[in-house]
Amino acid sequence: DGDAVATALRETREELGVAVAAASVWGQLRTLPDRHGMSVAPVVANLGPLEALTLNPNPDEVEEVFTLPLAHLLREENQGYTHFRTASGYGYTLPVFLNGPHKVWGLTAIVTELTLELLLPGRY
């Protein structure tokens, strides 16, 4: 791939079966490390109305797809934090978003939090 945006567009097509035009990309968030030491470069894009999307998840890569409205993510009762401790005793805290049986946590929750801060400054 030529860059992080091209990679994100390819991954979206491969994992969800959604072709996103480069013109729909709003931008890229800061690069983040994952738990395996790899760098993840989140890309934010406008996919249009969810009702107009036809998702075709790749079962080898995606177990389940669900959506959460912004209003749900912004409600304090749906927000929380998870505390982790490493074997060496180092502790850290990450955001978590709750939705019935679903929990958005880990790197996905960090990217969600960064996106909310960007899209809704002062409200999140």
ChimeraX attribute file (.defattr): number of C-alpha atoms within 10 A of each C-alpha:
attribute: neighborCount
match mode: 1-to-1
recipient: residues
	/A:1	9
	/A:2	6
	/A:3	8
	/A:4	15
	/A:5	19
	/A:6	13
	/A:7	14
	/A:8	21
	/A:9	19
	/A:10	17
	/A:11	14
	/A:12	15
	/A:13	17
	/A:14	15
	/A:15	16
	/A:16	18
	/A:17	16
	/A:18	18
	/A:19	15
	/A:20	17
	/A:21	11
	/A:22	11
	/A:23	8
	/A:24	12
	/A:25	16
	/A:26	11
	/A:27	11
	/A:28	15
	/A:29	15
	/A:30	11
	/A:31	14
	/A:32	15
	/A:33	11
	/A:34	11
	/A:35	9
	/A:36	6
	/A:37	8
	/A:38	10
	/A:39	11
	/A:40	16
	/A:41	18
	/A:42	20
	/A:43	20
	/A:44	16
	/A:45	18
	/A:46	11
	/A:47	14
	/A:48	10
	/A:49	7
	/A:50	9
	/A:51	6
	/A:52	8
	/A:53	12
	/A:54	10
	/A:55	14
	/A:56	14
	/A:57	18
	/A:58	14
	/A:59	10
	/A:60	7
	/A:61	10
	/A:62	11
	/A:63	8
	/A:64	8
	/A:65	9
	/A:66	6
	/A:67	7
	/A:68	11
	/A:69	7
	/A:70	11
	/A:71	7
	/A:72	14
	/A:73	18
	/A:74	15
	/A:75	11
	/A:76	11
	/A:77	11
	/A:78	14
	/A:79	17
	/A:80	12
	/A:81	12
	/A:82	12
	/A:83	9
	/A:84	11
	/A:85	10
	/A:86	8
	/A:87	6
	/A:88	6
	/A:89	8
	/A:90	8
	/A:91	10
	/A:92	10
	/A:93	11
	/A:94	15
	/A:95	19
	/A:96	20
	/A:97	25
	/A:98	17
	/A:99	15
	/A:100	6
	/A:101	5
	/A:102	9
	/A:103	13
	/A:104	16
	/A:105	18
	/A:106	16
	/A:107	17
	/A:108	14
	/A:109	17
	/A:110	17
	/A:111	22
	/A:112	19
	/A:113	19
	/A:114	16
	/A:115	18
	/A:116	17
	/A:117	13
	/A:118	12
	/A:119	12
	/A:120	12
	/A:121	9
	/A:122	8
	/A:123	8
	/A:124	15
